Amino acid sequence: MRKYTKVAMGIAAVGALALTACGTPAAPSASAPATTGTETTAPAAGFPAGSVIGVSLPQKTSENWVLAEQLFNDGLTAAGFKPSVQFANSGVAEQQNQISAMVTQGAKVVVVGAIDGGQLGTQLKQAKDAGAFVMAYDRLLTNTADVDFYVAFDNFKVGVLQGTALLDGLAALKGDAPYNVELIAGSPDDANSGKFFDGAMSVLQPKIDDGTLKVVSGQTTFEQVATQGWKAENVQKRFDTLLAANYTDKPLHGILSPNDTLARAALTSAEQAGMTGDDWPVATGQDSEVESVKWIMDGKQYSTIYKDTRTLVAQTIEFVNQLAAGQTPEPNDTETYDNGVKVVPSYLIEPVIVTKDNAAEVYANDPTLGPLTK
Ligand code: BGC
């Protein structure tokens, strides 16, 4: 059973960051790190202020990654460390080189948001051999023993919330069932994509089976609906074809989209196919991107997910502080994230579903999105 022993939400994490932000990391401790029953290993003696902390981020496929860069630079610097924060815009090889360079620089912790979590084994081994702590950030690192910890929002729960929002939106806006829907999944190289899709299908598959939902294109498997590179243009191309082939004589009621960028791409296709007014589909999303929040308030997109990047980064930096003090981060889940080699101890934060109904409340304290007026 997953248990949230610590308060998982942002207030605690941000508070913890604020406490440590103006000081320096705690002095190295000689005591052995606490064991968690899994293979997590902290650098036993901690590490001093001024240590290099590597943060390797993927491509800028959504706004959350861009925001994370600034937050890691500011937060790690304020906590007394030397951040090395890098994007791998040109792909996996660049990310591999960047992680190697971080190890060469003597990084004590390597935080990785992977483009392809299964392609970094050699570099993660280098990091472990050099004594660094390897932390998967937002996306799991797969097929390697050389990952110590995973910090993320609960990805399966994100999918469950998206599937539920789609059903709620259809019932609220599209009259009685059956409903015609189409499905989109994220990039197949991102370990999150399968979790989002599985979470959503745990809610939607029974409704497909009982005839409430009809996937008119017949594209229902992850492989059929995945979007390479999380690229909007790939969804738009797929939807242009799919709408022309299946929806010239019937309405498309709903779209399961795993994030906001792809939701806007699919809705743009729908608009270009002439859908408007009562024929406008209900679409889900994720990330609370600025443009999508506007679309939600205007009734163009039905839902999104709030995963406050400030909370995730603050929690990650809090774990770095603990490692500096010779402590091992405490997971709140030691069962869910089997990466193919081991179950990675994880700290999962609860995502929040957002529709027009609760947007003002959810974003009230967000510096970019709030305050909103209904
Ligand atoms: C993140 C999502 C994001 C997607 C595309 C995923 O791994 O969890 O928040 O929308 O990547 O950048």
Residues whose N, C-alpha, C, O or C-beta is under 5 A from the ligand:
A	BS01	BGC	T61 S62 D138 R139 D190 N192 W230 N259 Q286 D287
